[in-house]
Amino acid sequence: MMASRLCEQRKERYRLLKPDVFSSDMHLRNVSGEQSIKTLSGDIDVRLAWTATSPEFDLETFSGDVKTGR
């Protein structure tokens, strides 16, 4: 029972992608799950994995463009 719980905690920890950069473009491919992506003046381009069924996004940029797709 303890090993199963530890495995679930590890899955939960690695499911969230959370890059936060200052002035760079973000190009992410084959993502799924929860995403929190921030950049100050760069573009954000996120392409989902074909297996992603219900991703959640928090995408923030001050002066860049945001693109999403598969």
Z-matrix of the N, CA and C atoms (Angstrom, degrees):
N
C 1 1.450
C 2 1.535 1 110.43
N 3 1.316 2 117.79 1 -41.03
C 4 1.457 3 121.17 2 -179.30
C 5 1.531 4 111.44 3 -65.18
N 6 1.335 5 118.40 4 -41.16
C 7 1.465 6 121.90 5 179.43
C 8 1.516 7 110.97 6 -64.04
N 9 1.314 8 117.05 7 -38.99
C 10 1.463 9 121.15 8 179.18
C 11 1.526 10 110.98 9 -63.38
N 12 1.320 11 116.45 10 -41.44
C 13 1.467 12 121.02 11 179.47
C 14 1.529 13 111.01 12 -65.86
N 15 1.325 14 117.09 13 -41.46
C 16 1.456 15 121.52 14 177.85
C 17 1.525 16 111.15 15 -62.92
N 18 1.317 17 117.52 16 -40.50
C 19 1.465 18 122.14 17 177.73
C 20 1.528 19 110.55 18 -61.65
N 21 1.321 20 117.51 19 -42.99
C 22 1.468 21 121.42 20 178.36
C 23 1.529 22 110.98 21 -63.91
N 24 1.326 23 117.91 22 -38.95
C 25 1.461 24 120.86 23 178.60
C 26 1.521 25 110.85 24 -64.88
N 27 1.316 26 117.27 25 -39.19
C 28 1.464 27 120.41 26 178.15
C 29 1.515 28 110.96 27 -65.55
N 30 1.321 29 117.79 28 -41.80
C 31 1.469 30 120.82 29 177.17
C 32 1.518 31 109.95 30 -58.80
N 33 1.323 32 116.37 31 -46.72
C 34 1.456 33 121.38 32 -178.63
C 35 1.529 34 110.96 33 -61.59
N 36 1.311 35 118.06 34 -40.80
C 37 1.459 36 121.98 35 -177.79
C 38 1.520 37 111.72 36 -65.62
N 39 1.309 38 118.16 37 -37.72
C 40 1.457 39 121.18 38 -175.23
C 41 1.525 40 113.31 39 -91.45
N 42 1.300 41 118.34 40 -2.47
C 43 1.454 42 121.04 41 -178.65
C 44 1.527 43 111.95 42 -77.13
N 45 1.302 44 118.71 43 -28.46
C 46 1.454 45 123.08 44 -176.33
C 47 1.519 46 110.47 45 -90.13
N 48 1.335 47 116.50 46 123.55
C 49 1.461 48 122.50 47 173.74
C 50 1.523 49 106.28 48 -102.23
N 51 1.335 50 117.14 49 126.88
C 52 1.461 51 119.93 50 -172.09
C 53 1.528 52 112.82 51 -140.93
N 54 1.346 53 118.80 52 60.48
C 55 1.472 54 119.18 53 176.35
C 56 1.530 55 111.15 54 -75.45
N 57 1.310 56 116.41 55 144.12
C 58 1.461 57 123.48 56 179.75
C 59 1.526 58 106.75 57 -139.58
N 60 1.343 59 117.60 58 105.16
C 61 1.460 60 121.27 59 -175.96
C 62 1.519 61 110.16 60 -120.58
N 63 1.332 62 116.24 61 165.42
C 64 1.463 63 120.65 62 -174.58
C 65 1.526 64 112.93 63 -89.34
N 66 1.298 65 118.62 64 -59.39
C 67 1.459 66 120.51 65 -171.97
C 68 1.523 67 110.92 66 -139.03
N 69 1.311 68 116.62 67 43.46
C 70 1.464 69 120.81 68 -177.63
C 71 1.511 70 110.52 69 -124.62
N 72 1.334 71 115.78 70 151.12
C 73 1.455 72 120.76 71 172.18
C 74 1.526 73 108.81 72 -75.62
N 75 1.319 74 116.49 73 146.74
C 76 1.461 75 122.03 74 177.63
C 77 1.528 76 107.73 75 -115.50
N 78 1.317 77 117.51 76 119.69
C 79 1.461 78 123.61 77 176.59
C 80 1.521 79 107.42 78 -121.17
N 81 1.315 80 117.43 79 105.86
C 82 1.458 81 122.37 80 -175.91
C 83 1.524 82 109.33 81 -116.31
N 84 1.329 83 116.48 82 133.79
C 85 1.467 84 122.18 83 -176.76
C 86 1.519 85 110.62 84 -123.90
N 87 1.330 86 115.68 85 149.52
C 88 1.471 87 123.06 86 175.39
C 89 1.522 88 112.58 87 57.24
N 90 1.321 89 116.97 88 44.80
C 91 1.456 90 120.36 89 -179.57
C 92 1.524 91 110.74 90 -96.53
N 93 1.313 92 115.54 91 153.68
C 94 1.467 93 122.18 92 174.67
C 95 1.520 94 106.95 93 -151.26
N 96 1.301 95 117.07 94 166.06
C 97 1.461 96 120.20 95 -179.96
C 98 1.517 97 111.62 96 83.12
N 99 1.314 98 115.86 97 -156.48
C 100 1.456 99 122.53 98 -175.52
C 101 1.526 100 110.65 99 -86.88
N 102 1.337 101 116.67 100 134.62
C 103 1.466 102 122.30 101 -178.44
C 104 1.531 103 109.08 102 -130.08
N 105 1.312 104 116.86 103 132.76
C 106 1.452 105 122.64 104 173.74
C 107 1.528 106 106.32 105 -129.49
N 108 1.324 107 116.88 106 100.97
C 109 1.467 108 122.19 107 -170.36
C 110 1.526 109 109.01 108 -120.86
N 111 1.343 110 116.26 109 126.67
C 112 1.466 111 120.72 110 -176.85
C 113 1.512 112 110.22 111 -134.39
N 114 1.328 113 116.09 112 138.85
C 115 1.457 114 122.63 113 171.73
C 116 1.524 115 107.65 114 -147.93
N 117 1.306 116 117.57 115 150.46
C 118 1.462 117 120.49 116 -177.03
C 119 1.530 118 111.35 117 -79.24
N 120 1.315 119 117.82 118 -55.78
C 121 1.462 120 118.90 119 -174.58
C 122 1.528 121 112.57 120 -129.46
N 123 1.312 122 117.92 121 21.23
C 124 1.459 123 120.62 122 -179.71
C 125 1.517 124 111.95 123 -107.60
N 126 1.316 125 115.50 124 167.91
C 127 1.457 126 121.89 125 176.09
C 128 1.526 127 109.76 126 -84.39
N 129 1.329 128 116.47 127 152.31
C 130 1.457 129 122.22 128 174.64
C 131 1.521 130 107.31 129 -119.61
N 132 1.327 131 116.95 130 124.57
C 133 1.468 132 123.28 131 178.70
C 134 1.529 133 107.46 132 -128.75
N 135 1.332 134 116.82 133 109.64
C 136 1.465 135 122.20 134 -176.58
C 137 1.521 136 108.82 135 -116.07
N 138 1.318 137 116.84 136 125.67
C 139 1.466 138 123.34 137 176.19
C 140 1.521 139 108.46 138 -115.34
N 141 1.318 140 116.51 139 121.99
C 142 1.463 141 121.92 140 -177.42
C 143 1.517 142 112.18 141 -74.78
N 144 1.316 143 114.96 142 151.71
C 145 1.459 144 120.90 143 170.07
C 146 1.529 145 107.65 144 -71.71
N 147 1.310 146 116.75 145 149.25
C 148 1.468 147 119.79 146 179.37
C 149 1.515 148 111.58 147 -63.00
N 150 1.310 149 117.68 148 -22.81
C 151 1.459 150 121.42 149 -179.59
C 152 1.522 151 113.12 150 -86.60
N 153 1.326 152 118.54 151 -4.20
C 154 1.470 153 121.71 152 -179.44
C 155 1.524 154 109.51 153 -70.38
N 156 1.328 155 116.34 154 120.30
C 157 1.462 156 119.79 155 -176.74
C 158 1.516 157 113.40 156 -101.66
N 159 1.323 158 118.06 157 -37.29
C 160 1.467 159 119.86 158 179.64
C 161 1.523 160 110.66 159 -148.57
N 162 1.332 161 116.54 160 68.28
C 163 1.470 162 118.90 161 -179.52
C 164 1.529 163 111.51 162 -70.73
N 165 1.316 164 115.78 163 152.77
C 166 1.460 165 122.07 164 175.00
C 167 1.519 166 107.86 165 -118.32
N 168 1.346 167 116.40 166 131.62
C 169 1.461 168 121.11 167 -176.97
C 170 1.512 169 111.69 168 -119.94
N 171 1.309 170 115.28 169 143.15
C 172 1.453 171 124.22 170 166.33
C 173 1.522 172 104.39 171 -131.57
N 174 1.337 173 117.52 172 95.35
C 175 1.460 174 123.04 173 -175.46
C 176 1.524 175 108.83 174 -110.96
N 177 1.339 176 116.84 175 124.44
C 178 1.461 177 120.35 176 -179.29
C 179 1.523 178 110.60 177 -133.67
N 180 1.335 179 115.33 178 131.62
C 181 1.453 180 121.65 179 171.35
C 182 1.532 181 107.19 180 -146.59
N 183 1.317 182 116.85 181 145.23
C 184 1.456 183 119.98 182 -178.37
C 185 1.524 184 111.60 183 -81.57
N 186 1.334 185 117.48 184 -46.88
C 187 1.461 186 119.28 185 -175.53
C 188 1.520 187 113.06 186 -133.02
N 189 1.323 188 118.66 187 17.07
C 190 1.464 189 121.30 188 -179.86
C 191 1.520 190 111.78 189 -105.52
N 192 1.311 191 116.24 190 177.49
C 193 1.462 192 122.60 191 177.21
C 194 1.526 193 109.86 192 -97.26
N 195 1.336 194 115.49 193 153.75
C 196 1.463 195 121.27 194 176.55
C 197 1.512 196 108.56 195 -121.32
N 198 1.350 197 116.14 196 128.16
C 199 1.467 198 122.19 197 177.49
C 200 1.523 199 108.29 198 -128.94
N 201 1.321 200 116.08 199 138.17
C 202 1.469 201 120.42 200 175.04
C 203 1.525 202 108.42 201 -133.92
N 204 1.304 203 116.18 202 156.83
C 205 1.465 204 120.47 203 178.47
C 206 1.506 205 110.28 204 172.76
N 207 1.329 206 114.50 205 -170.23
C 208 1.480 207 120.79 206 177.99
C 209 1.494 208 109.33 207 -109.80
